[in-house]
């Protein structure tokens, strides 16, 4: 029985609302960086304290994604999405009104909580809205663009608002957008009622994983200040590891686990999350070191730097908003993922040769475009593979796992790349020294992507747009023939 035109339009409108919410959350993660000098001058932050305007957001965001995704499964994803978005919007107002350091840092922490609660279950809602694989590929491509586009245009929007109005407007802009998205979500998103907390709430597991992940992110973001071998880093890393191992032990024995271990019996789910750790770690390096190269070596101002990243956003949009779905339908998600990763590797290889006297058109733009096209192809395919074990009952938690691996991969990857690049450049580096450090970081990023390609080739199973027997095969069930395959959310 076909879907009525009205129902189809409603689903795509729901997707637009979800993507708008994701775009706002991701945009806020990146919009702050270019405004940091203005924030420091206005509120009197020391260089050591200024980093907490970023860390105060990152720590709760990365630590709460898994728990927030599971809460969506138990309490209803629409309810949790609206709660997170409302909290994020209110916290944005408090950030913009901040007149002191403490108020801004506390407000950013609350913003991080709201961001995690908002975004954790979005992918889960998408795969339940769009169960037909071809439609699902298009929907995931749109979500991929919202995520990547928010990261790419964040510096541009941040520079524009900071230069033309005031740094507080990087937060105030969220208020009208958040209000509109909340109202649209209330009208368009389908009501879903989970089973409730009751006996299904794994409270000990929730405490262990949230504390473990928040400590892990806290440890990672402090590496630049404290060093890899410091007592601070090693001590908190060990404590985080103990908590996370205790969580895994708890989940293997719990009657109603927060994170069902059966999800990781799928080679695609496990492999996709490992690949994402490497790919996002490299891409965070691109945004970070690309910004430093444009500003510190080529002498660009914040506005020019933001404009410099527009081509990558355009390339991601051109590929992810339609072309990626067609490619996945024709060639399968695994083939598209590997091709996209190879393009990303080529882009980083070009970046690894940037000269100190380079030009944007000759030395930055070609690599920029390769990364945009490669990421626009790879990310939707990776999302389909990473969500291939999702069912209506646990789509929220598997979405939370995927988002968590993204945040941890970005944090760890950037910490590794920045440590090595800074050590290579040395103290009081000249532009030539800095460029040499950036080249080293981009070279290591090539290694990250090559490792991701090898993982994809060896671990992942082929995923067809018309349905696949991967989940069953991973669990030891016989593979179905093409005639037996029925498009369902768990068969990507």
Secondary structure, 3 states (H helix, E strand, C coil): CCCCHHHHHHHHHHHHHHHHHHHHHHHHHHHCHHHHHHHHHHHCCCHHHHCHHHHHHHHHHHHHHHHHHHHHHHHCHHHHHHHHHHHHHHHHHHHHHCCCHHHHHHHHHHHHHHHHHHHCCHHHHHHHHCCCHHHHHHHHHHHHHHHHHHHHHHHHHHHHHHHHCCCCHHHHHHHHHHHHHHHHHHHHCCCCCCCCCHHHCCHHHHHHHHHHHHHHHHHHHCHHHHCCCCHHHHHHHHHHHHHHHHHHHHHHHCCCCCCCHHHHHCHHHHHHHHHHHHHHHHHHHHHHHHHHHHHHHCCCCHHHHHHHCHHHHHHHHHHHHHHHHHHHHHHCHHHHHHHHHHHHHHHHHHHCCCCCCCCHHHHHHHHHHHHHHHHHHHHHHHHHHHCCCCCCCCHHHHHHHHHHHHHHHHHHHHHHHHHHHHHHHCCCCCHHHHHHHHHHHHHHHHHHHHHHHHHHHHHCCCCCCCCCCHHHHHCCCCCCCHHHCCCCCCCC
